[in-house]
Amino acid sequence: MMQNVETQADAWLEAARSKLGSTLLGPLAEQIGRVEEVGDGIALVSGLPLARLDELLRFGKGQFGFAQVLEPNRIGCVLLDDVDGVEAGDEVHGTGDVVRVPVGPALLGRVVDPLGRPLDGKGPIAAESREPIERSAPAIIDRDLVTEPVQTGLIVIDGLFALGRGQRELIIGDRAIGKTTIAIDTIINQKTSDILCVYVAIGQKSSSIRRAIDAIQAGGNADRSVIVVAEAASSPGLQWIAPFAAMTMAEYFRDRGQHALIVIDDMSKHAATHREIALLTRQSPGREAYPGDVFYVHARLLERAAKLSKQKGGGSLTALPIAETDAGNLSAYIPTNLISITDGQIVLDAKLFRQGQKPAVDVGTSVSRVGGKTQAHALRDAARTLRLDYAQFLELETFTRFGGMPDTRVRDRLTRGERIRAILEQPQHSPLRLVDEVGLVLAVQFGLLDAIPLSALVDVRKGLRKALDEGAGPAVKQIEQEGELNEVNRDALRIVLERYVSRWLPAQSAKAVAQS
């Protein structure tokens, strides 16, 4: 990449000479700056009065950085690579260009750093072109309504908080309670869809990044994914540009009428990097020591996710930014910023996680502001009252903890609610097909699981896919292809579910009796 930028800089200078040569008596004068101070990934540069914001600067020994802060007599430059070779007094040259990254189909199946350099040992990348990491978000007139679903394979999200193509849905919660797992499961579930995926890791440990990559390669279609890595040991400059670079890579597919999904893991660490850079370049701190422009930085990034109109190709880019909270505090500065920027949030609760409810989604505080318009029609028809029934169950469960034995009607509601909660639990990296989600929801709504012990529902889930494929093949195929649930398919699924449960239940009952 560095050689490419150097070539671009030389070409820019040559073009300037050819354009102005008739008015110059000698060669074109080039401005040369000097490094005044350097440290912690930041270089303070003087002597480049014509430098522009975000311009790529080339240092005398081949290192590069970009102008982050412009002051009358000094430039705050963020270095993109190792700073060991940059010293006070070194020459600095403007390039007249901005940071660019490679884009194109050649990136699919690759692991790269934020500058597009390969990290997977598979050789160089034949990029179709190089695009700026900073690009304008699509205009309102160029956007379309968000109506097509993005299936995550998780019932708790697809059934209660459906995602749409072009939406920005925040995944937020405390540390290590399954935020990344939800995003990775969503990527894995696109294995057979037409959605291309970009996963960008910012400031994560190498072991965490390795687990995410292994999960995508083992369960998903890695050849349809791009993984951008800016680990904790990377320079602040690389961590800062990582989400912008990944967004540019994903926009390539959206702008050509395709559908893409980008996971940004995570925005809290990116905000901390931005704060670090801002303080080192002596910008004024604000709330929680973050600079005042951190909201704008994240807003201009996430606004680039959109569903384009048919006139613009009809492509879409869906964003799943991840943010970390401290002790569940959603009112902290960065969480409130991101909640106000995005179109909804999936909130994970540490208490639910410790109780074994995984994914630990708090259905009371989670929301999708796009609404049910993006939900697959088959699942919307099946789960019409699911959220209301579950909310009522949670209220009843709270009140009955302090009272006596409830009446039969209340016990029936509690039994049904416990089954709803059970089907919302799901092992990691095991997303479900749409028809499997529909089957489980219908089984609960029909009351077919009420008599089954809660401990046995895990085994019921395991055999459901095979039962549906063998007993209702045409209905399964039609639901998967069209996403619709008509009366004929509903009846076919009900017959199979009743037969499956009736065949399975006696054996479980006998086993329970024998154990007792």
C-alpha positions in Angstrom: 0.0 0.0 0.0 2.8 2.4 0.9 4.5 1.9 -2.5 1.2 2.5 -4.1 0.7 5.8 -2.2 4.2 6.9 -3.0 3.6 6.3 -6.7 0.3 8.3 -6.4 2.2 11.2 -4.8 4.8 11.2 -7.6 2.1 11.1 -10.2 0.4 14.1 -8.5 3.6 16.1 -8.5 4.2 15.2 -12.2 0.7 16.3 -13.1 1.2 19.6 -11.3 4.5 20.2 -13.1 2.9 19.5 -16.5 0.0 21.8 -15.7 2.1 24.7 -14.4 5.3 24.2 -16.4 4.5 27.0 -18.8 4.4 29.5 -16.0 7.4 28.2 -14.1 11.1 28.9 -14.8 12.2 25.8 -13.0 11.0 22.7 -11.4 7.9 22.8 -9.2 8.7 23.8 -5.6 7.5 21.2 -3.1 6.7 22.1 0.5 8.6 20.1 3.0 7.6 20.0 6.7 9.5 18.9 9.7 8.6 16.6 12.6 8.6 18.7 15.8 7.6 16.0 18.3 6.7 12.3 18.0 5.4 9.7 20.4 2.5 7.4 21.2 1.6 7.1 17.5 1.3 10.9 17.0 3.7 13.2 15.2 3.4 17.0 15.5 4.5 18.5 12.2 5.4 22.1 11.2 6.1 23.7 7.8 3.1 22.4 5.7 0.7 25.4 5.6 -1.2 24.0 2.5 -1.9 20.6 4.0 -5.5 19.7 4.2 -7.5 17.8 6.9 -7.2 14.0 6.5 -4.4 14.4 3.9 -2.0 11.6 3.7 1.5 12.7 4.7 4.7 10.8 3.8 7.7 10.8 6.2 11.3 10.8 5.1 11.9 7.1 5.8 8.8 5.8 4.1 6.3 5.9 7.0 2.8 7.4 6.5 0.2 9.2 8.5 -2.8 11.4 8.1 -3.5 15.0 9.2 -6.0 14.8 12.1 -5.7 18.3 13.5 -4.8 21.5 11.6 -3.5 24.5 13.7 -1.9 27.7 12.4 1.6 26.6 13.0 1.3 22.9 13.5 -0.3 19.7 12.2 -1.3 16.8 14.5 -0.5 13.8 12.3 -1.7 10.2 13.3 0.9 7.6 12.2 -0.4 4.5 10.4 2.5 2.2 11.1 5.4 1.6 13.4 6.7 4.9 14.8 10.2 3.7 15.7 11.6 5.1 12.5 10.1 8.6 12.9 12.2 11.1 14.7 12.1 14.8 15.5 13.7 16.7 12.6 12.6 14.2 9.9 11.2 15.6 6.6 7.5 15.3 6.0 5.9 15.6 2.5 2.3 16.2 1.6 0.8 13.7 -1.0 -2.3 15.6 -2.0 -4.3 12.5 -1.4 -6.2 10.8 1.4 -6.0 7.3 2.9 -7.3 4.8 0.5 -8.0 1.0 0.8 -8.4 -1.7 -1.8 -11.9 -2.8 -2.7 -13.4 -5.5 -4.9 -14.3 -9.2 -5.0 -10.7 -10.2 -4.4 -11.1 -9.2 -0.8 -13.7 -11.9 -0.2 -12.3 -14.8 1.8 -9.3 -12.8 3.0 -8.1 -11.5 6.4 -6.6 -8.0 6.0 -5.5 -5.1 8.1 -7.2 -1.7 7.8 -5.0 -0.7 4.9 -6.0 -3.8 3.0 -2.7 -5.6 3.4 -3.1 -9.4 3.7 -2.6 -11.0 7.1 -3.6 -14.6 6.1 -0.5 -15.6 4.2 -2.4 -16.1 1.0 -0.4 -13.7 -1.1 -1.2 -10.2 -2.5 -4.7 -9.0 -3.2 -5.6 -8.1 -6.8 -7.8 -5.1 -5.9 -10.2 -3.7 -8.5 -9.5 -0.2 -7.3 -8.6 1.9 -4.2 -11.2 4.1 -2.6 -11.0 6.7 0.2 -11.9 5.5 3.7 -14.0 8.7 4.2 -17.0 8.8 1.9 -20.3 10.7 2.0 -23.4 8.9 3.2 -26.1 8.3 0.6 -28.5 11.2 0.2 -32.0 10.8 1.5 -33.4 10.9 -2.1 -31.0 8.0 -3.0 -32.4 5.7 -0.2 -35.3 3.3 -0.2 -37.5 1.9 2.6 -36.0 -0.8 4.8 -38.4 -3.7 4.2 -36.4 -6.8 3.5 -35.3 -9.0 6.4 -31.8 -10.0 7.6 -32.2 -13.4 9.2 -29.9 -13.8 12.2 -30.9 -17.4 12.9 -31.7 -16.4 16.5 -35.4 -16.7 17.4 -35.1 -14.0 20.1 -34.0 -11.5 17.5 -35.8 -12.7 14.4 -39.0 -13.3 16.3 -39.1 -10.2 18.5 -36.7 -7.5 17.1 -36.4 -8.2 13.4 -33.5 -6.7 11.4 -33.9 -5.2 8.0 -31.4 -4.7 5.1 -30.1 -1.2 5.4 -30.7 -1.0 9.1 -28.2 0.0 11.8 -28.9 -2.1 15.0 -26.7 -1.6 18.0 -25.6 -4.7 20.0 -24.8 -3.4 23.5 -24.1 -4.9 26.9 -21.4 -5.6 29.5 -18.1 -7.3 28.8 -18.1 -11.0 27.9 -21.8 -11.7 27.8 -22.3 -12.7 24.2 -22.3 -9.5 22.1 -19.8 -10.8 19.6 -21.4 -14.2 19.5 -24.7 -12.7 18.3 -22.9 -10.9 15.5 -20.9 -14.0 14.5 -24.0 -16.1 14.5 -25.6 -13.6 12.1 -22.6 -13.8 9.8 -22.7 -17.7 9.9 -26.4 -17.6 9.1 -25.7 -15.8 5.8 -23.9 -18.9 4.6 -26.7 -19.6 2.1 -28.1 -16.1 1.7 -27.1 -13.4 -0.8 -25.6 -11.2 1.8 -21.9 -10.6 1.9 -20.3 -10.0 5.3 -17.5 -7.8 6.6 -16.3 -8.2 10.2 -13.9 -5.6 11.6 -12.2 -6.2 15.0 -11.0 -3.0 16.7 -8.7 -3.2 19.7 -9.5 -6.9 20.5 -7.2 -9.5 21.9 -5.5 -11.7 19.3 -7.1 -14.8 21.0 -10.6 -13.3 20.7 -10.1 -12.4 17.0 -8.8 -15.9 16.4 -11.9 -17.4 17.9 -14.1 -15.2 15.8 -12.3 -16.1 12.6 -12.4 -19.8 13.4 -16.1 -19.6 14.0 -16.8 -17.9 10.7 -14.5 -20.3 8.8 -16.0 -23.4 10.5 -19.7 -22.5 10.4 -20.2 -19.9 7.8 -19.0 -19.3 4.2 -15.6 -17.6 4.7 -15.3 -17.1 0.9 -18.2 -14.6 1.1 -16.7 -12.7 4.0 -14.0 -10.1 4.6 -12.3 -9.9 7.9 -10.5 -6.6 8.9 -8.2 -6.8 11.9 -6.9 -4.0 14.0 -5.9 -5.8 17.2 -5.0 -4.2 20.5 -1.3 -4.2 19.6 -1.9 -2.2 16.4 -1.1 1.5 16.2 -3.8 3.9 17.2 -3.9 5.1 13.7 -4.8 1.7 12.3 -7.4 1.2 15.0 -9.0 4.6 14.2 -9.3 4.0 10.5 -10.4 0.4 10.8 -14.2 0.9 10.8 -14.0 3.5 8.0 -11.9 1.3 5.9 -14.2 -1.7 6.4 -17.2 0.4 5.6 -15.6 1.4 2.3 -14.9 -2.2 1.5 -18.6 -3.1 2.2 -19.9 -0.1 0.2 -18.3 -1.5 -2.9 -20.8 -4.4 -2.9 -23.8 -2.2 -1.9 -23.1 0.3 -4.7 -23.2 -2.5 -7.3 -26.7 -3.7 -6.3 -25.6 -6.4 -3.9 -26.3 -6.8 -0.2 -23.7 -6.5 2.5 -23.6 -6.8 6.3 -20.8 -5.1 8.4 -20.1 -5.9 12.1 -18.0 -3.3 13.9 -16.5 -4.9 17.1 -16.5 -2.7 18.9 -17.3 1.0 18.9 -16.4 1.5 22.5 -12.8 0.7 21.8 -12.9 2.9 18.7 -14.2 5.8 20.9 -11.4 5.2 23.4 -8.8 5.3 20.5 -10.4 8.5 19.3 -10.1 10.0 22.8 -6.5 8.9 23.0 -5.6 10.5 19.7 -7.5 13.7 20.6 -5.8 14.2 23.9 -2.4 13.5 22.4 -3.0 16.1 19.7 -4.2 18.5 22.5 -7.8 18.8 21.5 -10.2 20.0 24.2 -11.7 17.2 26.3 -15.4 17.1 27.0 -17.7 14.7 28.8 -15.8 11.7 30.2 -12.7 13.2 28.6 -14.0 12.4 25.1 -13.7 15.3 22.5 -16.9 16.9 21.4 -16.7 15.5 17.9 -16.9 11.8 18.9 -20.6 11.9 18.2 -20.1 13.2 14.7 -17.3 10.7 14.0 -19.6 7.8 14.8 -22.6 9.4 13.1 -20.9 10.0 9.8 -19.6 6.4 9.9 -22.9 4.6 10.6 -25.0 6.9 8.3 -23.2 5.2 5.4 -25.2 2.1 6.1 -28.4 2.3 3.9 -30.8 0.6 1.6 -30.4 2.3 -1.9 -33.3 3.0 -4.2 -33.8 1.0 -7.4 -32.4 3.9 -9.4 -29.2 3.4 -7.5 -29.1 -0.3 -7.9 -31.2 -1.4 -5.0 -28.2 -2.6 -2.9 -28.1 -2.5 0.9 -25.5 -2.2 3.6 -26.6 -3.3 7.1 -24.5 -2.3 10.1 -24.3 -4.1 13.5 -22.1 -1.9 15.7 -21.2 -3.4 19.0 -20.7 -1.3 22.2 -19.6 -2.2 25.7 -21.3 -0.9 28.9 -20.0 -0.8 32.4 -22.3 -2.5 34.9 -25.2 -2.2 32.5 -25.0 1.6 32.4 -26.8 2.6 29.2 -26.8 6.3 30.1 -23.0 6.6 29.8 -21.7 9.0 27.1 -20.8 6.6 24.3 -23.8 4.2 24.7 -26.2 7.2 24.6 -24.5 8.5 21.5 -24.7 5.2 19.7 -28.3 4.5 20.8 -29.4 7.9 19.3 -27.5 7.3 16.1 -28.7 3.8 15.4 -32.2 2.4 14.5 -32.6 0.3 17.6 -30.5 -1.7 20.1 -30.2 -5.3 21.2 -29.4 -5.0 24.9 -27.7 -7.9 26.6 -28.2 -8.3 30.4 -25.4 -9.7 32.6 -27.9 -11.1 35.1 -29.7 -13.1 32.4 -26.4 -14.4 31.2 -25.4 -15.6 34.7 -28.8 -17.3 34.9 -28.1 -19.3 31.8 -30.3 -17.4 29.4 -28.3 -17.3 26.2 -28.5 -15.2 24.1 -29.0 -12.9 27.2 -31.2 -10.4 25.4 -33.3 -8.1 27.6 -36.6 -8.0 25.8 -37.8 -5.1 27.9 -35.1 -2.6 26.9 -34.3 -4.0 23.4 -36.0 -2.4 20.4 -36.0 -2.2 16.6 -37.2 1.1 15.5 -37.8 -0.1 11.9 -40.5 -2.3 13.2 -42.2 -5.5 12.0 -42.1 -4.4 8.4 -38.7 -6.1 8.0 -39.7 -9.4 9.6 -40.1 -12.4 7.4 -43.8 -12.8 6.7 -43.8 -16.5 7.8 -42.3 -15.7 11.2 -44.4 -12.6 11.6 -47.6 -14.7 11.1 -46.4 -17.4 13.5 -45.1 -15.0 16.2 -47.9 -12.5 16.1 -48.5 -12.6 19.9 -45.2 -14.0 21.0 -43.7 -10.8 22.4 -46.9 -9.8 24.2 -47.3 -13.3 25.7 -43.7 -13.3 26.9 -44.0 -9.8 28.4 -47.1 -10.9 30.3 -45.3 -14.0 31.5 -42.4 -12.0 32.9 -44.8 -9.8 34.8 -46.7 -12.8 36.2 -43.5 -14.6 37.1 -42.4 -11.6 39.2 -45.7 -11.2 41.1 -46.1 -14.9 41.8 -42.8 -15.2 43.5 -44.2 -13.3 46.5 -47.7 -14.9 46.5 -49.3 -18.3 47.1 -50.2 -20.9 44.5 -51.8 -19.2 41.5 -55.0 -20.4 40.0 -55.2 -22.7 37.0 -55.4 -19.9 34.4 -52.3 -18.2 35.8 -50.4 -21.5 36.0 -51.2 -22.2 32.3 -49.8 -18.8 31.4 -46.6 -19.4 33.4 -46.2 -22.8 31.8 -46.6 -21.3 28.3 -44.2 -18.5 29.2 -41.5 -20.9 30.4 -41.7 -22.7 27.1 -41.4 -19.4 25.2 -38.3 -18.6 27.3 -36.9 -22.0 26.6 -37.2 -21.7 22.8 -35.5 -18.3 23.0 -32.4 -19.9 24.4 -30.0 -21.1 21.7 -26.5 -22.6 21.7 -23.8 -20.4 20.2 -22.9 -20.7 16.5 -26.0 -22.7 15.8 -28.3 -20.4 13.9 -31.7 -21.8 12.8 -33.3 -21.8 9.4 -36.4 -19.7 9.0 -38.7 -22.7 8.8 -37.1 -24.2 12.0 -37.8 -20.9 13.8 -41.4 -20.9 12.5 -41.8 -24.5 13.6 -40.6 -23.9 17.1 -42.8 -20.7 17.5 -45.8 -22.6 16.2 -45.2 -25.5 18.5 -45.4 -23.0 21.4 -48.3 -21.1 20.1 -50.3 -24.4 19.5 -49.5 -25.5 23.1 -47.7 -28.6 21.9 -44.7 -28.1 24.2 -46.7 -27.4 27.4 -46.6 -31.0 28.6 -43.0 -31.5 27.8 -40.5 -31.1 30.7 -38.3 -28.0 30.3 -35.1 -30.1 30.6 -36.2 -32.1 27.5 -36.7 -29.2 25.2 -33.1 -29.1 24.1 -33.5 -32.6 22.7 -36.8 -31.6 21.1 -35.0 -28.8 19.3 -32.3 -31.1 18.0 -34.6 -33.4 16.2 -37.0 -30.8 14.9 -35.2 -30.0 11.6 -35.1 -33.7 10.5 -38.8 -34.1 11.5 -39.9 -31.1 9.4 -37.8 -32.1 6.4 -39.1 -35.6 6.4 -42.7 -34.9 7.2 -43.4 -31.6 5.4 -40.8 -31.3 2.7 -42.8 -29.2 0.2 -44.0 -26.8 2.9 -40.4 -26.4 4.2 -39.1 -25.7 0.7 -41.8 -23.1 0.0 -41.3 -21.3 3.3 -37.5 -21.2 2.8 -37.9 -19.9 -0.8 -40.8 -17.5 -0.4 -40.7 -16.6 3.3 -44.5 -16.9 3.4 -46.7 -19.0 5.7 -50.1 -19.8 4.2 -52.9 -21.9 5.7 -51.9 -25.0 3.8 -48.3 -24.8 5.0 -49.4 -24.0 8.5 -51.6 -27.0 8.6 -48.9 -29.2 7.2 -46.4 -28.0 9.9 -49.0 -28.5 12.6 -49.6 -32.1 11.6 -45.9 -32.9 11.6 -45.3 -31.1 14.9 -48.2 -32.9 16.6 -46.9 -36.3 15.3 -43.3 -35.4 16.3 -44.3 -34.3 19.8 -46.7 -37.2 20.4 -44.1 -39.7 19.3 -41.4 -38.1 21.4 -43.3 -37.3 24.6 -44.1 -40.8 25.9 -40.5 -41.9 25.8 -39.6 -38.8 27.8 -42.4 -39.3 30.2 -41.3 -42.9 30.8 -37.8 -41.8 31.3 -38.9 -39.1 33.9 -40.9 -41.7 35.8 -38.0 -44.2 35.8 -35.7 -41.5 37.2 -38.2 -40.5 39.9 
